[in-house]
Amino acid sequence: MKDITKMLRKGNLTPKERVLLVIRNDAHSQKTGKELISEADMVALTINWKPQDYREAEKYNQYINLWDMFGRLEFDMQTNYLTTMLALSRLEHTATLFDLKKNDKQQRKYYLDRIIPDDQREELRQFLLQYSGYEYDRLVHLLTLHSLPKDIRSDILLLDSIADTDHSYFLAEEQLARIVHSKESLTDEDVDTLTKIIIDTIPWGHELSFLDTKISIKQVLFNTHFAGYSMLEFGKRLASRHNITYEDEDDLRTKLSQLSDLRYKLEQVVRDTVRDGLFFSEYIPLCHCTGYTTYEGETKLPHDELMQLWLKAKDKSERKLRTLIKNRKIQTEQCPTRFFEVSLNKTYISGKSLMKSKSQSAFVAEYEKQVDDLILFAFPNYLLHQSHIYENYQYLLAFKEVAERMSEMIGVDVTYKINAQLDEIAKLVELLNFCFRHLDDHINELVYDNKDKYPLQIFLPDPGIELHNLEPKQFKSLERFEEEASKLTDWKATA
């Protein structure tokens, strides 16, 4: 470059200007394969230059040493990137193979079982035991159902056709029965208790972040029910109280989800509605219903008698289960359960305690059998959560920040490599997530279609790889780099 040649002839370049020309030339050469500075000028900039004192030499060395450190850091990140891509490729291969063979029992056993290394089989089993078990309330419900005589059980299934798989309807009816049964009105304490029960069924304050979309619990709560009573009916009262006009129910749900202080306002409406006799007039709980008719047919016993039989059987089943827990034959844990778009902690009978239990209870034996049937499909999820993909990606994000600051300081873009690496990882992750979602759906189908009396619950960690909310994470070589870089005023100015 002629300008550089002229400046060199004048001999008025500062050590900082001189070293930045060297660094820019090196950065440009790495990016394009072409030199900015001729060989003769480069000799003049470096070999032929004689610092006037140690300060000039020190300033020059600070910059050139930092650039050398950046190169070594970039090499570390290249290794990190390749390690991450290798791990993702292995996951993709495994997940794809599982997805292709999942519906063929013979090939599934032949191909998939062979993938699992012998030294990981026990870890895989412990992984599934850690993330499976029986939700306490659901297990008590199923124990109660299967303890009843056949004719009573048939009536219960007429009242709730999915009572053999889901406990939410009967749990709400039980809570109502224990408060309102044999009463003609409610005390203030009863009203407060029922209001709290209803409001607490809603996981307030949670939302799902999915790419650029967020779904709040407020957007779905008016699609739910408490027992057989639609939460939307409370919503209609709420709209009337706050002068909210709407075209249809979908429009109402949308407008209610945008209401400020929704929990407080809904709680007031629920309390007033319960106090005004909701469960004595508008919605008659099973414990007060003397009829026989259901959507599925006629019950043999009236609904109020069935509810009393259910409550007695439920109390007995719960006493038995608590005795097993008290005698340490099984143990409970707090584990995450998905509710719409959120995870809530619920009490579970832990899988590990079920596997160790010496209890002869039918649900213990059924759990062991179901684990054996499902363990293969937990392997891809196990691999994901044993890997260092997230941590490696966070290191790359941290290096990207450093590369951006270096680019600003030297006036040449050095982020192109790390940006390309992050893009490649994102593309592979997108494909991998597609495979994982398919496998997750398949596991859920296997659990849902399970014909056992006591289907286990699986709460495996989210099978998708979400990179969007990860924060940069420091590592030792980066910390050493930034310690040296902070000595330069130019580096501080890029913060």
Buried (B, 14 or more C-beta within 10 A) or exposed (E): EEEBBEBBEEEEBEBBEBBBBBBBBBBBEBEEEEBBBBEEBBEBBBEEBEBEEEEBBEBBBBBBEBBEBBBEBBEBBEEBBEBBBEBBEEBBEBBBBBBBBBEEEEEBEEBBEEBBEEEBEEEBBBBBBBBBBBBBBBBBBBBBBBBBEEEBBEBBBBBBBEBBEEBBBBBBBBBBBEBBBEEEEBEEEBBBBBBEBBBEBBBBEBEEEEEEEEBBBBBBBBEBBBBBBBBBBBBBBBBEEEEBEBEEBEEBBEBBBEBEEBBEBBBBBBBBBBBEEBBBEEBBBBBBBEEBEBEEEEBEBBBBBBBBBBBEBBEEBBEEBEEBBEEEBBBBBEBBBEBBBBBEEBBBBBBBBBBEBEBEBEBBBBBEEBBEEBBBBBBBBBBBBEBEBBBBBBBBBBBBBBBBBBBBBBEBBBBEBBEEBBEBBEEBBEEBBBBBBBBBEBBEEBBEEBEBEBBBBBBBBBBBBEBEEBEBBEBEBBEEBBEBBEEBEBBEEBE
